[in-house]
Amino acid sequence: MAHGFGTLGLAEVHATAAEPDAASLKLLGRIGFEHVRDITEDDGSTTRVLTRRP
C-alpha cells in the first residue's frame, strides 16, 4: 500500500476476496480496507470488493 499511495499516488487501493474466506476478510479489515460492494459470480458465489484510502 505504501508503494500504491506514495510512489504511484493512487487515491485508493482495491482488494477482492471470496465471501466465505473469513480469514482474508478479517485481515483486510484489520489493515484498513472497508467493504464497498458484493459481486455475484456466474457460478452463484459472492466476491467481496473492499477499498482502502490513505
CHARMM internal coordinates of N, CA and C (Angstrom, degrees):
IC EDIT
DIST 1 N 1 CA 1.4202
DIST 1 CA 1 C 1.5232
ANGL 1 N 1 CA 1 C 110.58
DIST 1 C 2 N 1.3181
ANGL 1 CA 1 C 2 N 117.76
DIHE 1 N 1 CA 1 C 2 N -34.58
DIST 2 N 2 CA 1.4623
ANGL 1 C 2 N 2 CA 120.32
DIHE 1 CA 1 C 2 N 2 CA 178.08
DIST 2 CA 2 C 1.5285
ANGL 2 N 2 CA 2 C 110.25
DIHE 1 C 2 N 2 CA 2 C -59.28
DIST 2 C 3 N 1.3172
ANGL 2 CA 2 C 3 N 117.13
DIHE 2 N 2 CA 2 C 3 N -41.52
DIST 3 N 3 CA 1.4588
ANGL 2 C 3 N 3 CA 121.53
DIHE 2 CA 2 C 3 N 3 CA 178.82
DIST 3 CA 3 C 1.5315
ANGL 3 N 3 CA 3 C 110.35
DIHE 2 C 3 N 3 CA 3 C -65.00
DIST 3 C 4 N 1.3239
ANGL 3 CA 3 C 4 N 116.34
DIHE 3 N 3 CA 3 C 4 N -45.84
DIST 4 N 4 CA 1.4671
ANGL 3 C 4 N 4 CA 120.26
DIHE 3 CA 3 C 4 N 4 CA -178.97
DIST 4 CA 4 C 1.5153
ANGL 4 N 4 CA 4 C 112.78
DIHE 3 C 4 N 4 CA 4 C -62.77
DIST 4 C 5 N 1.3312
ANGL 4 CA 4 C 5 N 116.27
DIHE 4 N 4 CA 4 C 5 N -47.17
DIST 5 N 5 CA 1.4565
ANGL 4 C 5 N 5 CA 119.51
DIHE 4 CA 4 C 5 N 5 CA -177.83
DIST 5 CA 5 C 1.5285
ANGL 5 N 5 CA 5 C 112.09
DIHE 4 C 5 N 5 CA 5 C -78.93
DIST 5 C 6 N 1.3222
ANGL 5 CA 5 C 6 N 116.64
DIHE 5 N 5 CA 5 C 6 N -44.22
DIST 6 N 6 CA 1.4602
ANGL 5 C 6 N 6 CA 120.34
DIHE 5 CA 5 C 6 N 6 CA -175.65
DIST 6 CA 6 C 1.5129
ANGL 6 N 6 CA 6 C 113.70
DIHE 5 C 6 N 6 CA 6 C -79.11
DIST 6 C 7 N 1.3260
ANGL 6 CA 6 C 7 N 116.58
DIHE 6 N 6 CA 6 C 7 N -61.51
DIST 7 N 7 CA 1.4538
ANGL 6 C 7 N 7 CA 121.39
DIHE 6 CA 6 C 7 N 7 CA -175.01
DIST 7 CA 7 C 1.5247
ANGL 7 N 7 CA 7 C 112.76
DIHE 6 C 7 N 7 CA 7 C -72.42
DIST 7 C 8 N 1.3137
ANGL 7 CA 7 C 8 N 116.36
DIHE 7 N 7 CA 7 C 8 N -46.80
DIST 8 N 8 CA 1.4642
ANGL 7 C 8 N 8 CA 120.19
DIHE 7 CA 7 C 8 N 8 CA -176.46
DIST 8 CA 8 C 1.5216
ANGL 8 N 8 CA 8 C 113.16
DIHE 7 C 8 N 8 CA 8 C -87.02
DIST 8 C 9 N 1.3071
ANGL 8 CA 8 C 9 N 117.13
DIHE 8 N 8 CA 8 C 9 N -17.28
DIST 9 N 9 CA 1.4635
ANGL 8 C 9 N 9 CA 120.79
DIHE 8 CA 8 C 9 N 9 CA 178.96
DIST 9 CA 9 C 1.5142
ANGL 9 N 9 CA 9 C 114.33
DIHE 8 C 9 N 9 CA 9 C 70.12
DIST 9 C 10 N 1.3341
ANGL 9 CA 9 C 10 N 117.22
DIHE 9 N 9 CA 9 C 10 N 29.15
DIST 10 N 10 CA 1.4566
ANGL 9 C 10 N 10 CA 120.00
DIHE 9 CA 9 C 10 N 10 CA -179.90
DIST 10 CA 10 C 1.5230
ANGL 10 N 10 CA 10 C 111.13
DIHE 9 C 10 N 10 CA 10 C -68.25
DIST 10 C 11 N 1.3185
ANGL 10 CA 10 C 11 N 116.09
DIHE 10 N 10 CA 10 C 11 N 147.69
DIST 11 N 11 CA 1.4629
ANGL 10 C 11 N 11 CA 121.40
DIHE 10 CA 10 C 11 N 11 CA 177.73
DIST 11 CA 11 C 1.5234
ANGL 11 N 11 CA 11 C 111.24
DIHE 10 C 11 N 11 CA 11 C -84.04
DIST 11 C 12 N 1.3241
ANGL 11 CA 11 C 12 N 116.65
DIHE 11 N 11 CA 11 C 12 N -24.70
DIST 12 N 12 CA 1.4632
ANGL 11 C 12 N 12 CA 121.40
DIHE 11 CA 11 C 12 N 12 CA 178.55
DIST 12 CA 12 C 1.5207
ANGL 12 N 12 CA 12 C 109.96
DIHE 11 C 12 N 12 CA 12 C -158.81
DIST 12 C 13 N 1.3160
ANGL 12 CA 12 C 13 N 114.77
DIHE 12 N 12 CA 12 C 13 N 157.32
DIST 13 N 13 CA 1.4633
ANGL 12 C 13 N 13 CA 122.25
DIHE 12 CA 12 C 13 N 13 CA 177.43
DIST 13 CA 13 C 1.5236
ANGL 13 N 13 CA 13 C 106.74
DIHE 12 C 13 N 13 CA 13 C -122.44
DIST 13 C 14 N 1.3293
ANGL 13 CA 13 C 14 N 117.06
DIHE 13 N 13 CA 13 C 14 N 138.61
DIST 14 N 14 CA 1.4602
ANGL 13 C 14 N 14 CA 122.37
DIHE 13 CA 13 C 14 N 14 CA -178.34
DIST 14 CA 14 C 1.5215
ANGL 14 N 14 CA 14 C 110.30
DIHE 13 C 14 N 14 CA 14 C -111.72
DIST 14 C 15 N 1.3157
ANGL 14 CA 14 C 15 N 114.75
DIHE 14 N 14 CA 14 C 15 N 150.38
DIST 15 N 15 CA 1.4596
ANGL 14 C 15 N 15 CA 121.69
DIHE 14 CA 14 C 15 N 15 CA 175.39
DIST 15 CA 15 C 1.5227
ANGL 15 N 15 CA 15 C 107.88
DIHE 14 C 15 N 15 CA 15 C -139.14
DIST 15 C 16 N 1.3215
ANGL 15 CA 15 C 16 N 116.24
DIHE 15 N 15 CA 15 C 16 N 152.59
DIST 16 N 16 CA 1.4629
ANGL 15 C 16 N 16 CA 120.62
DIHE 15 CA 15 C 16 N 16 CA 174.40
DIST 16 CA 16 C 1.5135
ANGL 16 N 16 CA 16 C 108.92
DIHE 15 C 16 N 16 CA 16 C -128.67
DIST 16 C 17 N 1.3226
ANGL 16 CA 16 C 17 N 115.32
DIHE 16 N 16 CA 16 C 17 N 150.57
DIST 17 N 17 CA 1.4636
ANGL 16 C 17 N 17 CA 121.74
DIHE 16 CA 16 C 17 N 17 CA 176.19
DIST 17 CA 17 C 1.5160
ANGL 17 N 17 CA 17 C 108.01
DIHE 16 C 17 N 17 CA 17 C -153.29
DIST 17 C 18 N 1.3033
ANGL 17 CA 17 C 18 N 115.57
DIHE 17 N 17 CA 17 C 18 N 147.00
DIST 18 N 18 CA 1.4611
ANGL 17 C 18 N 18 CA 120.30
DIHE 17 CA 17 C 18 N 18 CA 176.28
DIST 18 CA 18 C 1.5296
ANGL 18 N 18 CA 18 C 108.97
DIHE 17 C 18 N 18 CA 18 C -66.10
DIST 18 C 19 N 1.3114
ANGL 18 CA 18 C 19 N 116.56
DIHE 18 N 18 CA 18 C 19 N 139.75
DIST 19 N 19 CA 1.4698
ANGL 18 C 19 N 19 CA 121.41
DIHE 18 CA 18 C 19 N 19 CA -176.66
DIST 19 CA 19 C 1.5358
ANGL 19 N 19 CA 19 C 113.40
DIHE 18 C 19 N 19 CA 19 C -53.01
DIST 19 C 20 N 1.3403
ANGL 19 CA 19 C 20 N 119.58
DIHE 19 N 19 CA 19 C 20 N -40.75
DIST 20 N 20 CA 1.4685
ANGL 19 C 20 N 20 CA 117.79
DIHE 19 CA 19 C 20 N 20 CA -179.14
DIST 20 CA 20 C 1.5381
ANGL 20 N 20 CA 20 C 114.33
DIHE 19 C 20 N 20 CA 20 C -75.26
DIST 20 C 21 N 1.3214
ANGL 20 CA 20 C 21 N 118.10
DIHE 20 N 20 CA 20 C 21 N -5.61
DIST 21 N 21 CA 1.4648
ANGL 20 C 21 N 21 CA 121.40
DIHE 20 CA 20 C 21 N 21 CA -177.41
DIST 21 CA 21 C 1.5329
ANGL 21 N 21 CA 21 C 110.28
DIHE 20 C 21 N 21 CA 21 C -83.67
DIST 21 C 22 N 1.3115
ANGL 21 CA 21 C 22 N 115.27
DIHE 21 N 21 CA 21 C 22 N 72.23
DIST 22 N 22 CA 1.4638
ANGL 21 C 22 N 22 CA 122.13
DIHE 21 CA 21 C 22 N 22 CA -174.44
DIST 22 CA 22 C 1.5206
ANGL 22 N 22 CA 22 C 112.33
DIHE 21 C 22 N 22 CA 22 C -59.06
DIST 22 C 23 N 1.3182
ANGL 22 CA 22 C 23 N 118.24
DIHE 22 N 22 CA 22 C 23 N -37.02
DIST 23 N 23 CA 1.4654
ANGL 22 C 23 N 23 CA 120.94
DIHE 22 CA 22 C 23 N 23 CA -178.12
DIST 23 CA 23 C 1.5316
ANGL 23 N 23 CA 23 C 110.93
DIHE 22 C 23 N 23 CA 23 C -64.25
DIST 23 C 24 N 1.3181
ANGL 23 CA 23 C 24 N 117.91
DIHE 23 N 23 CA 23 C 24 N -44.16
DIST 24 N 24 CA 1.4647
ANGL 23 C 24 N 24 CA 121.06
DIHE 23 CA 23 C 24 N 24 CA 179.18
DIST 24 CA 24 C 1.5194
ANGL 24 N 24 CA 24 C 110.90
DIHE 23 C 24 N 24 CA 24 C -66.91
DIST 24 C 25 N 1.3211
ANGL 24 CA 24 C 25 N 116.80
DIHE 24 N 24 CA 24 C 25 N -41.71
DIST 25 N 25 CA 1.4585
ANGL 24 C 25 N 25 CA 120.11
DIHE 24 CA 24 C 25 N 25 CA 179.68
DIST 25 CA 25 C 1.5208
ANGL 25 N 25 CA 25 C 111.03
DIHE 24 C 25 N 25 CA 25 C -64.80
DIST 25 C 26 N 1.3230
ANGL 25 CA 25 C 26 N 116.91
DIHE 25 N 25 CA 25 C 26 N -38.07
DIST 26 N 26 CA 1.4617
ANGL 25 C 26 N 26 CA 121.20
DIHE 25 CA 25 C 26 N 26 CA 177.88
DIST 26 CA 26 C 1.5312
ANGL 26 N 26 CA 26 C 110.54
DIHE 25 C 26 N 26 CA 26 C -65.15
DIST 26 C 27 N 1.3145
ANGL 26 CA 26 C 27 N 116.81
DIHE 26 N 26 CA 26 C 27 N -44.24
DIST 27 N 27 CA 1.4661
ANGL 26 C 27 N 27 CA 121.21
DIHE 26 CA 26 C 27 N 27 CA 178.95
DIST 27 CA 27 C 1.5257
ANGL 27 N 27 CA 27 C 110.56
DIHE 26 C 27 N 27 CA 27 C -62.64
DIST 27 C 28 N 1.3221
ANGL 27 CA 27 C 28 N 117.23
DIHE 27 N 27 CA 27 C 28 N -46.66
DIST 28 N 28 CA 1.4600
ANGL 27 C 28 N 28 CA 120.70
DIHE 27 CA 27 C 28 N 28 CA 179.51
DIST 28 CA 28 C 1.5260
ANGL 28 N 28 CA 28 C 110.92
DIHE 27 C 28 N 28 CA 28 C -59.89
DIST 28 C 29 N 1.3198
ANGL 28 CA 28 C 29 N 117.20
DIHE 28 N 28 CA 28 C 29 N -40.56
DIST 29 N 29 CA 1.4566
ANGL 28 C 29 N 29 CA 120.63
DIHE 28 CA 28 C 29 N 29 CA 176.91
DIST 29 CA 29 C 1.5198
ANGL 29 N 29 CA 29 C 112.00
DIHE 28 C 29 N 29 CA 29 C -63.89
DIST 29 C 30 N 1.3217
ANGL 29 CA 29 C 30 N 115.74
DIHE 29 N 29 CA 29 C 30 N -39.73
DIST 30 N 30 CA 1.4628
ANGL 29 C 30 N 30 CA 121.05
DIHE 29 CA 29 C 30 N 30 CA -179.01
DIST 30 CA 30 C 1.5306
ANGL 30 N 30 CA 30 C 111.86
DIHE 29 C 30 N 30 CA 30 C -64.88
DIST 30 C 31 N 1.3292
ANGL 30 CA 30 C 31 N 117.06
DIHE 30 N 30 CA 30 C 31 N -30.35
DIST 31 N 31 CA 1.4674
ANGL 30 C 31 N 31 CA 118.98
DIHE 30 CA 30 C 31 N 31 CA -179.02
DIST 31 CA 31 C 1.5279
ANGL 31 N 31 CA 31 C 112.22
DIHE 30 C 31 N 31 CA 31 C -98.28
DIST 31 C 32 N 1.3285
ANGL 31 CA 31 C 32 N 116.57
DIHE 31 N 31 CA 31 C 32 N 14.96
DIST 32 N 32 CA 1.4450
ANGL 31 C 32 N 32 CA 120.46
DIHE 31 CA 31 C 32 N 32 CA 169.00
DIST 32 CA 32 C 1.5151
ANGL 32 N 32 CA 32 C 118.39
DIHE 31 C 32 N 32 CA 32 C 102.73
DIST 32 C 33 N 1.3256
ANGL 32 CA 32 C 33 N 117.56
DIHE 32 N 32 CA 32 C 33 N 4.62
DIST 33 N 33 CA 1.4610
ANGL 32 C 33 N 33 CA 119.53
DIHE 32 CA 32 C 33 N 33 CA 178.10
DIST 33 CA 33 C 1.5294
ANGL 33 N 33 CA 33 C 109.52
DIHE 32 C 33 N 33 CA 33 C -80.33
DIST 33 C 34 N 1.3340
ANGL 33 CA 33 C 34 N 115.36
DIHE 33 N 33 CA 33 C 34 N 143.37
DIST 34 N 34 CA 1.4600
ANGL 33 C 34 N 34 CA 121.40
DIHE 33 CA 33 C 34 N 34 CA 178.30
DIST 34 CA 34 C 1.5226
ANGL 34 N 34 CA 34 C 110.02
DIHE 33 C 34 N 34 CA 34 C -119.30
DIST 34 C 35 N 1.3337
ANGL 34 CA 34 C 35 N 115.78
DIHE 34 N 34 CA 34 C 35 N 140.67
DIST 35 N 35 CA 1.4558
ANGL 34 C 35 N 35 CA 121.82
DIHE 34 CA 34 C 35 N 35 CA 179.18
DIST 35 CA 35 C 1.5258
ANGL 35 N 35 CA 35 C 109.39
DIHE 34 C 35 N 35 CA 35 C -65.06
DIST 35 C 36 N 1.3420
ANGL 35 CA 35 C 36 N 116.25
DIHE 35 N 35 CA 35 C 36 N 129.39
DIST 36 N 36 CA 1.4584
ANGL 35 C 36 N 36 CA 121.70
DIHE 35 CA 35 C 36 N 36 CA -178.83
DIST 36 CA 36 C 1.5237
ANGL 36 N 36 CA 36 C 111.06
DIHE 35 C 36 N 36 CA 36 C -107.82
DIST 36 C 37 N 1.3249
ANGL 36 CA 36 C 37 N 115.79
DIHE 36 N 36 CA 36 C 37 N -47.46
DIST 37 N 37 CA 1.4611
ANGL 36 C 37 N 37 CA 119.93
DIHE 36 CA 36 C 37 N 37 CA -178.44
DIST 37 CA 37 C 1.5148
ANGL 37 N 37 CA 37 C 109.97
DIHE 36 C 37 N 37 CA 37 C -164.66
DIST 37 C 38 N 1.3194
ANGL 37 CA 37 C 38 N 115.26
DIHE 37 N 37 CA 37 C 38 N 168.87
DIST 38 N 38 CA 1.4589
ANGL 37 C 38 N 38 CA 122.67
DIHE 37 CA 37 C 38 N 38 CA 175.15
DIST 38 CA 38 C 1.5191
ANGL 38 N 38 CA 38 C 108.93
DIHE 37 C 38 N 38 CA 38 C -113.87
DIST 38 C 39 N 1.3265
ANGL 38 CA 38 C 39 N 114.91
DIHE 38 N 38 CA 38 C 39 N 146.98
DIST 39 N 39 CA 1.4556
ANGL 38 C 39 N 39 CA 121.69
DIHE 38 CA 38 C 39 N 39 CA 175.25
DIST 39 CA 39 C 1.5226
ANGL 39 N 39 CA 39 C 107.34
DIHE 38 C 39 N 39 CA 39 C -118.47
DIST 39 C 40 N 1.3227
ANGL 39 CA 39 C 40 N 116.93
DIHE 39 N 39 CA 39 C 40 N 127.59
DIST 40 N 40 CA 1.4576
ANGL 39 C 40 N 40 CA 120.90
DIHE 39 CA 39 C 40 N 40 CA 174.68
DIST 40 CA 40 C 1.5228
ANGL 40 N 40 CA 40 C 107.66
DIHE 39 C 40 N 40 CA 40 C -88.90
DIST 40 C 41 N 1.3101
ANGL 40 CA 40 C 41 N 115.31
DIHE 40 N 40 CA 40 C 41 N 119.10
DIST 41 N 41 CA 1.4620
ANGL 40 C 41 N 41 CA 121.49
DIHE 40 CA 40 C 41 N 41 CA -178.10
DIST 41 CA 41 C 1.5253
ANGL 41 N 41 CA 41 C 110.55
DIHE 40 C 41 N 41 CA 41 C -79.28
DIST 41 C 42 N 1.3344
ANGL 41 CA 41 C 42 N 116.17
DIHE 41 N 41 CA 41 C 42 N 165.93
DIST 42 N 42 CA 1.4656
ANGL 41 C 42 N 42 CA 121.81
DIHE 41 CA 41 C 42 N 42 CA -179.37
DIST 42 CA 42 C 1.5195
ANGL 42 N 42 CA 42 C 112.55
DIHE 41 C 42 N 42 CA 42 C -58.12
DIST 42 C 43 N 1.3418
ANGL 42 CA 42 C 43 N 116.88
DIHE 42 N 42 CA 42 C 43 N -30.83
DIST 43 N 43 CA 1.4637
ANGL 42 C 43 N 43 CA 120.06
DIHE 42 CA 42 C 43 N 43 CA -178.68
DIST 43 CA 43 C 1.5266
ANGL 43 N 43 CA 43 C 112.44
DIHE 42 C 43 N 43 CA 43 C -86.22
DIST 43 C 44 N 1.3291
ANGL 43 CA 43 C 44 N 117.40
DIHE 43 N 43 CA 43 C 44 N 4.59
DIST 44 N 44 CA 1.4594
ANGL 43 C 44 N 44 CA 121.76
DIHE 43 CA 43 C 44 N 44 CA 178.47
DIST 44 CA 44 C 1.5198
ANGL 44 N 44 CA 44 C 114.50
DIHE 43 C 44 N 44 CA 44 C 92.18
DIST 44 C 45 N 1.3192
ANGL 44 CA 44 C 45 N 117.40
DIHE 44 N 44 CA 44 C 45 N -8.85
DIST 45 N 45 CA 1.4678
ANGL 44 C 45 N 45 CA 120.40
DIHE 44 CA 44 C 45 N 45 CA 178.86
DIST 45 CA 45 C 1.5219
ANGL 45 N 45 CA 45 C 109.71
DIHE 44 C 45 N 45 CA 45 C -75.69
DIST 45 C 46 N 1.3219
ANGL 45 CA 45 C 46 N 115.38
DIHE 45 N 45 CA 45 C 46 N 165.78
DIST 46 N 46 CA 1.4604
ANGL 45 C 46 N 46 CA 120.92
DIHE 45 CA 45 C 46 N 46 CA -178.59
DIST 46 CA 46 C 1.5222
ANGL 46 N 46 CA 46 C 110.34
DIHE 45 C 46 N 46 CA 46 C -117.13
DIST 46 C 47 N 1.3239
ANGL 46 CA 46 C 47 N 115.47
DIHE 46 N 46 CA 46 C 47 N 132.07
DIST 47 N 47 CA 1.4528
ANGL 46 C 47 N 47 CA 122.09
DIHE 46 CA 46 C 47 N 47 CA 174.61
DIST 47 CA 47 C 1.5174
ANGL 47 N 47 CA 47 C 107.53
DIHE 46 C 47 N 47 CA 47 C -109.87
DIST 47 C 48 N 1.3277
ANGL 47 CA 47 C 48 N 116.31
DIHE 47 N 47 CA 47 C 48 N 130.61
DIST 48 N 48 CA 1.4598
ANGL 47 C 48 N 48 CA 121.62
DIHE 47 CA 47 C 48 N 48 CA 178.08
DIST 48 CA 48 C 1.5232
ANGL 48 N 48 CA 48 C 109.39
DIHE 47 C 48 N 48 CA 48 C -92.30
DIST 48 C 49 N 1.3230
ANGL 48 CA 48 C 49 N 116.65
DIHE 48 N 48 CA 48 C 49 N 134.77
DIST 49 N 49 CA 1.4546
ANGL 48 C 49 N 49 CA 123.22
DIHE 48 CA 48 C 49 N 49 CA 176.37
DIST 49 CA 49 C 1.5259
ANGL 49 N 49 CA 49 C 107.23
DIHE 48 C 49 N 49 CA 49 C -106.87
DIST 49 C 50 N 1.3258
ANGL 49 CA 49 C 50 N 115.53
DIHE 49 N 49 CA 49 C 50 N 127.34
DIST 50 N 50 CA 1.4635
ANGL 49 C 50 N 50 CA 121.62
DIHE 49 CA 49 C 50 N 50 CA -179.44
DIST 50 CA 50 C 1.5164
ANGL 50 N 50 CA 50 C 109.45
DIHE 49 C 50 N 50 CA 50 C -124.62
DIST 50 C 51 N 1.3288
ANGL 50 CA 50 C 51 N 116.80
DIHE 50 N 50 CA 50 C 51 N 151.33
DIST 51 N 51 CA 1.4580
ANGL 50 C 51 N 51 CA 122.20
DIHE 50 CA 50 C 51 N 51 CA -178.14
DIST 51 CA 51 C 1.5097
ANGL 51 N 51 CA 51 C 109.41
DIHE 50 C 51 N 51 CA 51 C -133.09
DIST 51 C 52 N 1.3335
ANGL 51 CA 51 C 52 N 114.45
DIHE 51 N 51 CA 51 C 52 N 145.00
DIST 52 N 52 CA 1.4665
ANGL 51 C 52 N 52 CA 120.61
DIHE 51 CA 51 C 52 N 52 CA 174.24
DIST 52 CA 52 C 1.5070
ANGL 52 N 52 CA 52 C 107.61
DIHE 51 C 52 N 52 CA 52 C -128.87
DIST 52 C 53 N 1.3153
ANGL 52 CA 52 C 53 N 115.35
DIHE 52 N 52 CA 52 C 53 N 134.50
DIST 53 N 53 CA 1.4615
ANGL 52 C 53 N 53 CA 122.48
DIHE 52 CA 52 C 53 N 53 CA 175.73
DIST 53 CA 53 C 1.5183
ANGL 53 N 53 CA 53 C 107.77
DIHE 52 C 53 N 53 CA 53 C -111.75
DIST 53 C 54 N 1.3372
ANGL 53 CA 53 C 54 N 116.91
DIHE 53 N 53 CA 53 C 54 N 155.96
DIST 54 N 54 CA 1.4824
ANGL 53 C 54 N 54 CA 118.54
DIHE 53 CA 53 C 54 N 54 CA -177.91
DIST 54 CA 54 C 1.5341
ANGL 54 N 54 CA 54 C 112.51
DIHE 53 C 54 N 54 CA 54 C -64.68
END
COOR INIT
IC SEED 1 N 1 CA 1 C
IC BUILD
